[in-house]
Amino acid sequence: MKRGYRKGTIGGASAAAAEAVPASSLLGSRLNLHRLDIFVSVAQTGSMSAAAEKCGLTQPAVSQAIRKLEELSGFELFDRS
């Protein structure tokens, strides 16, 4: 089952509200460009499965990367409803 993701929302807040988070609080040794690339792919495709195919990964690997980004940022990055 494919889940849809609403564009323009991050954790139920607008993208502008998410930009208020200081970059220093998100940057760390566990936040890397690979995870950010996966995040962008999910946002562009609207699907973790499609992002996985685009990145040459499995869907569980994409889900795990997104969960790690959510853990590091403290925000739910996508509305999974």
Secondary structure, DSSP 8 states (H G I E B T S, - for coil): ------TTEETTEEHHHHTTS-HHHH-STT--HHHHHHHHHHHHHS-HHHHHHHHT--HHHHHHHHHHHHHHHTS--S---
